[in-house]
Amino acid sequence: MKKFRIGLVVNKSTSRCYSTIRPFKFHVGASFVGKPAHPDDKPPKTAGFPDGPLKQWRDKTLEWPKGIASDQSGHDFFYVQEMKNGSVGMPYYRSGIFCCVLRFSMDGLQGVSFGVADGVGGWSNVGIDPAMFSQSLMYHAHRYSKNAWAGEPETDPTQDMDEPVEGWELTPQECLDLAYGGVQREKSVQCGSSTACIINMNASSGLLRAANLGDSGFTIIRSNTPFYVQPPQTHYFNCPKQLSKIPEFMKSDGSIVDHPSDADLYSINLQGGDIVIAYTDGLSDNLFPNDITAITSLVMRSNLDDFELAQTLADRLVLYATQCMWDKRRKSPFERT
């Protein structure tokens, strides 16, 4: 039976804004529960990340204001990043934590980038902390996406001249490639592997673009129905495609090293009210698609505002997946594979 880790929900709604040409708002919620320790796991040989930007970012991300009492995400991690905007000094964190609601009316916000990564647990058997690879990968994805556009660089609506503003377009696959390069250069990450799913959403067009490598993924729910479910990528049963960092002395003929270019790509123009749920395999191994749809339908009937709906949905999915993980009478999707 597989463990549950991270669920991330984005509720997209249409809303006309008076000070910007961008008609869409995105409301984000995230939740996570760390997996139980395995008796065969060996103590990590490394001391973890040194004090610095990566460690600070990881610790702040773990402070995400969720409704479940857990401050650890196991081997998995995530990021949510507001993308390039025309305003000055817009902070990533507000009041010490990430702002779950992405507002467009005054900020000139252009889009959102978010993703999940699942550190391959097998590294624990040789004393390597699998979380360091996934955390580093998400840190570098956040770092590259925050100064980029979710689509083609727009013209500045406040200027008379039709001249492009500074910035560059960053696709999810390009973001994954840059983040992977960042991990390769990260001295504190000696080795490891991870699956990854990165999604960018454009506030001007409603365009969603995604790159998925491995058995993490996402679901789009439209009108209480699963509109799209990202298929997993695997080499064989319980061996997903994965990005890896393997020292030369540890490489063998059986080493698995996939690349960002191997990721599945997907794009679609979203509609108002669409719900995007990104997750690691801990969710899809414990919840069936109809479970996700049923929970979504119940939460969306609640009398809550948009950002509360997104966060509540993420929490409810995590909670039910955790309950299913411990229910030995229930046959999970993983066990039926």
C-alpha positions as a printed Julia matrix, in Angstrom:
337×3 Matrix{Float64}:
   0.0    0.0     0.0
   1.41   3.35   -0.99
   1.73   6.43    1.17
   0.14   9.82    0.65
   2.23  12.92    0.35
   1.3   16.08   -1.49
  -1.86  17.43   -3.07
  -1.99  20.87   -4.69
  -5.2   22.45   -5.96
  -5.74  25.42   -8.23
  -9.25  26.76   -8.68
  -9.45  28.95  -11.78
 -12.24  31.51  -12.09
 -13.06  34.27  -14.52
 -13.19  37.78  -13.12
 -13.01  41.04  -15.05
 -10.46  43.47  -13.65
 -10.64  47.22  -14.11
  -6.9   48.02  -14.04
  -5.49  45.21  -16.16
  -6.15  43.36  -19.42
  -5.86  39.98  -17.72
  -9.3   38.46  -17.05
  -8.41  35.38  -14.98
  -7.74  34.75  -11.29
  -6.14  31.66   -9.81
  -6.8   30.53   -6.25
  -4.25  28.08   -4.85
  -4.35  25.64   -1.96
  -1.73  23.07   -0.94
  -1.56  20.33    1.65
   0.81  17.53    2.57
   1.51  14.74    5.06
   4.9   13.06    5.46
   5.06   9.32    4.93
   5.8    7.01    7.89
   9.43   5.99    8.33
  10.34   2.59    6.87
  12.26   0.21    9.15
  14.83  -0.48    6.4
  15.68   3.21    5.95
  19.24   4.03    6.98
  20.15   7.31    8.67
  21.22   9.92    6.08
  24.96  10.2     5.59
  24.71  13.87    4.7
  23.95  16.75    7.06
  21.23  18.29    4.9
  21.21  21.7     3.3
  23.54  24.36    4.7
  22.09  27.68    5.83
  21.26  29.68    2.74
  18.49  30.58    0.25
  17.49  26.99   -0.53
  17.09  25.94    3.11
  15.27  29.18    3.96
  12.89  28.72    1.03
  12.19  25.09    1.97
  11.44  25.98    5.59
   9.11  28.82    4.53
   7.29  26.55    2.09
   6.67  24.02    4.87
   4.87  26.8     6.75
   2.09  26.82    4.15
  -1.12  27.58    6.13
  -3.03  24.33    5.74
  -5.67  22.65    7.84
  -3.78  19.42    8.58
  -1.32  19.19   11.46
   1.84  18.1     9.64
   4.99  20.12    9.11
   6.83  17.51    7.01
   6.26  16.38    3.43
   8.31  13.18    3.45
  10.36  12.63    0.29
   8.16  14.96   -1.76
   7.98  18.68   -2.24
   6.14  21.39   -4.14
   6.3   25.02   -5.13
   3.84  27.73   -6.08
   5.29  30.79   -7.76
   3.71  34.0    -9.02
   5.23  34.66  -12.42
   6.57  37.84  -14.01
   4.47  40.95  -13.44
   4.68  44.61  -14.33
   4.69  45.97  -10.79
   7.75  46.66   -8.68
   8.85  44.64   -5.67
   5.92  42.25   -5.49
   6.92  39.82   -2.73
   6.81  36.04   -2.95
   5.93  35.8     0.75
   3.51  38.02    2.63
   3.35  38.16    6.42
   5.98  35.45    6.57
   4.0   32.85    4.58
   3.1   32.39    0.96
  -0.09  34.14   -0.09
  -2.51  31.44   -1.25
  -4.69  33.8    -3.26
  -3.11  35.26   -6.39
  -4.73  38.65   -6.99
  -4.76  40.29  -10.41
  -6.68  43.52  -10.0
  -3.82  45.83   -9.0
  -0.69  43.73   -9.25
  -0.61  43.21  -13.01
   0.14  39.55  -12.26
   0.8   37.54  -15.4
   0.41  33.96  -14.28
   1.3   31.2   -11.87
   3.76  28.33  -12.01
   3.5   25.38   -9.65
   4.74  21.85   -9.41
   5.24  18.71   -7.36
   8.19  16.33   -7.11
   8.51  12.87   -5.57
  11.97  11.88   -4.32
  12.67   8.21   -5.09
  12.64   6.42   -1.75
  15.12   3.71   -2.71
  18.0    6.06   -1.96
  17.18   5.67    1.74
  18.6    2.16    1.59
  22.1    3.57    1.04
  21.84   6.42    3.53
  20.81   9.17    1.08
  17.93  11.49    1.99
  15.57  11.31   -1.04
  13.93  14.59   -0.06
  17.02  16.65   -0.84
  16.75  16.03   -4.59
  13.03  16.83   -4.8
  13.35  19.89   -2.56
  16.27  21.22   -4.6
  14.42  20.58   -7.86
  11.37  22.53   -6.7
  13.53  25.35   -5.33
  15.25  25.86   -8.66
  11.92  25.6   -10.55
  10.56  28.38   -8.32
  13.73  30.42   -8.8
  13.63  30.31  -12.59
   9.87  30.76  -12.98
   9.51  33.87  -10.82
  11.25  36.12  -13.37
   9.65  34.59  -16.46
   6.35  34.94  -18.3
   3.71  32.19  -18.4
   3.3   32.91  -22.13
   4.78  35.21  -24.7
   6.01  38.47  -23.1
   3.15  40.93  -23.21
   3.12  44.59  -24.07
   2.8   46.99  -21.17
  -0.83  48.27  -21.11
   0.24  51.43  -19.25
   2.46  52.61  -22.12
   1.37  54.29  -25.35
   4.0   52.47  -27.39
   3.36  48.85  -28.35
   6.76  47.77  -27.06
   7.39  44.44  -25.29
   8.26  44.58  -21.62
  11.3   42.86  -20.22
  11.17  39.14  -19.57
  11.11  35.86  -21.44
   8.67  33.06  -22.02
   9.36  29.96  -19.95
   7.58  26.73  -20.8
   7.16  24.02  -18.14
   9.62  21.77  -19.95
  12.2   24.56  -20.13
  11.63  25.24  -16.43
  12.13  21.56  -15.64
  15.33  21.49  -17.68
  16.75  24.58  -15.94
  15.75  23.28  -12.51
  17.38  19.92  -13.23
  20.58  21.74  -14.18
  20.38  23.6   -10.88
  20.22  20.32   -8.97
  23.21  18.98  -10.88
  25.21  22.01   -9.74
  23.94  21.85   -6.14
  26.92  20.62   -4.09
  24.83  19.61   -1.1
  22.82  17.17   -3.27
  25.32  14.4    -3.88
  22.89  12.01   -5.54
  19.22  11.19   -5.79
  16.24  10.9    -8.13
  12.77  12.37   -8.46
   9.67  12.47  -10.59
   8.28  15.91  -11.39
   5.22  17.69  -12.7
   5.37  21.41  -13.56
   2.39  23.48  -14.68
   2.2   27.09  -15.9
  -1.1   28.98  -16.22
  -1.48  32.24  -18.11
  -3.79  34.9   -16.66
  -4.36  36.62  -19.99
  -5.44  33.65  -22.08
  -6.28  30.95  -19.53
  -3.72  28.7   -21.23
  -2.44  25.82  -19.11
   0.79  24.13  -20.14
   2.28  21.16  -18.31
   5.35  18.92  -18.37
   5.18  15.64  -16.47
   7.96  13.12  -15.95
   7.15   9.95  -14.02
   4.12   9.0   -11.96
   3.32  12.35  -10.39
   0.62  14.14  -12.33
  -2.49  16.27  -12.37
  -6.22  16.16  -13.01
  -8.48  18.82  -14.5
 -12.04  18.74  -13.19
 -14.65  20.57  -15.24
 -18.32  20.68  -14.29
 -17.79  18.03  -11.57
 -16.32  15.64  -14.14
 -12.7   14.51  -14.69
 -11.92  16.32  -17.94
  -8.28  15.23  -18.12
  -6.09  12.87  -16.09
  -2.36  12.88  -16.75
  -1.17   9.31  -17.57
   1.86   8.12  -15.55
   5.19   7.39  -17.2
   6.9    4.18  -16.05
   9.75   1.93  -17.15
   8.01  -1.01  -15.51
   5.7   -1.59  -12.52
   6.57   0.7    -9.6
   9.55   2.16  -11.47
   8.6    5.6   -12.83
  10.62   7.72  -15.2
  12.8    9.99  -13.1
  15.43  12.68  -13.14
  18.6   11.44  -11.48
  21.96  12.57  -10.15
  24.28   9.58   -9.88
  28.02   9.83   -9.18
  30.21   7.94  -11.64
  31.3    5.4    -9.03
  27.66   4.47   -8.38
  26.56   4.1   -12.0
  25.79   0.67  -13.42
  24.08  -0.85  -16.43
  20.8   -0.76  -14.51
  20.98   2.93  -13.58
  17.91   4.89  -14.59
  18.63   8.39  -15.88
  15.77  10.09  -17.72
  15.82  13.66  -18.98
  13.43  16.65  -19.08
  13.08  16.06  -22.83
  11.36  12.75  -21.96
   8.51  14.54  -20.17
   4.95  14.33  -21.51
   3.67  17.74  -22.59
   0.08  18.94  -22.43
  -1.7   22.22  -23.06
  -5.29  23.45  -22.97
  -7.27  26.65  -22.67
  -9.03  26.44  -19.32
 -12.59  27.57  -18.68
 -13.99  29.5   -15.75
 -14.5   27.25  -12.74
 -12.02  24.57  -13.84
 -10.14  22.9   -10.99
  -6.57  21.65  -11.46
  -5.27  19.14   -8.91
  -1.55  18.32   -9.0
  -0.26  15.42   -6.92
   2.45  12.86   -6.36
   1.75   9.15   -6.65
   0.85   9.0    -2.98
  -2.53  10.44   -3.91
  -3.15   8.5    -7.13
  -2.03   5.25   -5.45
  -4.64   5.67   -2.72
  -7.56   7.5    -4.36
  -9.52   6.48   -7.41
 -10.58   9.21   -9.88
 -14.17   8.95   -8.66
 -12.94   9.55   -5.08
 -11.29  12.79   -6.17
 -14.38  13.86   -8.08
 -16.72  13.1    -5.17
 -14.6   15.03   -2.66
 -14.31  17.94   -5.07
 -18.06  18.05   -5.59
 -18.76  18.08   -1.85
 -16.2   20.79   -1.08
 -17.35  23.05   -3.91
 -20.85  23.12   -2.42
 -19.48  24.73    0.72
 -20.27  28.35    1.5
 -16.62  29.47    1.38
 -14.76  32.06   -0.62
 -12.55  31.0    -3.5
  -9.21  30.69   -1.73
 -10.83  28.86    1.21
 -12.4   26.41   -1.24
  -9.03  25.67   -2.84
  -7.29  25.12    0.5
 -10.15  23.08    1.95
 -10.18  20.84   -1.11
  -6.43  20.2    -0.83
  -6.8   19.37    2.87
  -9.76  17.05    2.32
  -7.95  15.12   -0.41
  -4.9   14.67    1.8
  -6.99  13.63    4.78
  -9.0   11.02    2.88
  -5.91   9.64    1.11
  -4.23   9.24    4.5
  -7.27   7.42    5.88
  -7.31   5.13    2.84
  -3.6    4.41    3.3
  -4.27   2.96    6.77
  -7.46   1.1     5.82
  -6.29  -2.49    5.32
  -9.77  -3.59    4.24
  -9.76  -1.29    1.24
  -8.01  -2.31   -1.96
  -6.13   0.71   -3.28
  -5.55   1.69   -6.93
  -1.89   0.71   -6.44
  -2.88  -2.78   -5.32
  -5.23  -3.17   -8.28
  -2.55  -2.22  -10.81
